[in-house]
Amino acid sequence: MQLIANISMMFTETAIADRLEAAQRAGFEGVEIQFPEVSDVTSLRAASDATGLPVTLINVPRGPGDAVGLAALPGQEDAYRAAVAVCAEQAEALGVRKVNVLAGRPPKDAAYGACLDTLRHNLMHTADVMAKIGVRVMVEPVNRGDVPGFFLSGLADGLALLDGIDHPNLALQFDLYHMAITEPDLPGAIRRAGPCIGHVQFADTPGRNEPGTGVTDFAAAFAALREIGYDAEISAEYNPRSTATEGLGWMSEFKRMMT
């Protein structure tokens, strides 16, 4: 397992391209960026090359305004495909190996079945597009306490979605923060998901701050991840209580748990 940092949420005291150097100094092995389309991708790639830190994952653009994703929104298929095209360009420019799809928040009058069909077709399209450039596609369940109305929430829905599509280039983005809220047994949820997990993120619960500020049993979660054979990236995706640098006291213990 490799410990990486989400620099859209961490080291925000500096410009985003400079955050790769901050992540390197802190001891992270890579970074992820939620929405690089709002940044200068050329500068980000230069910073990645200079630091030697790979940009592991980015999100498909989430849509305009307060949108939280387009993939499950009937009638937005053209906008979603355009977002996938942008994401594919960014992925190639940054050398990323994974992209994440946000299902979004459909209108209240949208039929569930229509939203599910839209999400399935959009994920298949994304998986096909990204397979051509060697990039794996994640889809992320998000808890509805933080994001009311989000279409995909909870492990059962995520696993059923993947099972219904059965595409070799699709996997689950397993955010320990979101899952700790929706699943009463977090280690059990990890074991249930098993090989479907393609990417892991974390923050403590409640609060979505750094480990040690809440009640999440990270030792049990990491033990379950080792048990299922997960050996990829673990991303710190949290809101630092002060600065990211001041709140890194958890890192040495995490690195021990990851070995």
Steps between C-alpha positions, in 0.01 A plus 500: 500500500618851420401808698397796283341840563197667349643844426163650420428481875849502652785754492252761378714783639692495171415490129397153389812430294716584804308250713682209338826625652325537838368144471848374413655674800232349724589148385211414269568272203257660255198728472148509368315807374123527504444736208817593309296668227491813717882510507788528254560135412839583348619644833365200685686260272820701539466486878434126485813447291711727723398330824475147366153472655247342262153642463313177563134597463276781379122535480288531190384867503196527725296753301420871535411693813424286803477176300650195670525285188313436178515126450154410636313800361257414216517758224862593580660224297664736249639718778632194677671365190661838446626486859644153438683630193653781707595253772668267251713788371597595855574140591740463209664837569553420868580132460228390742401135534151543648202729456198525727138548391252687718141385445354836595175625645207443260195726502242396760249412227742270314396134499743269681507252213582769247783628718640151547489427127671831428773426753558152361531621141723789599730274701529255212590786268758633746652157555533446125656844439746473784599141418639627170752717686578255779303678774275316747158642593370531857146575613447633851209460741453817706303534823182706473554675831782700345349512150119481518343343195820338372392211280751231598529449875610197697696188423207282391401746228860533383557126479166440327588766244836342420346155484230619261752655262775237531765702316865401560609865513263603781569490873380651825647810659475408868514812715535390862335825611182455295485127570544545875181707492290264286636162616474401869791254466780667304745204499212273399411737218858484374488122501165503315638728233821298466655514153246758382700765688725688260585808706482595868466841665469595865401764753390458857132482595323719596635830370703385199822615661836329551527161671482524877229765502210254486406142576593301188697184580762533230706208633206264444433650156861458391507145632195424284665662197808282547273198541336553160838559335460870424842634405434831322469862610349627825417870467472756779189690395405711799452857617795589726395658828781755473760452228573168335863513611409559865255208501721218370562329832304195378736421211760283671235272649319474166819403321556231759145368453543495122800266507 
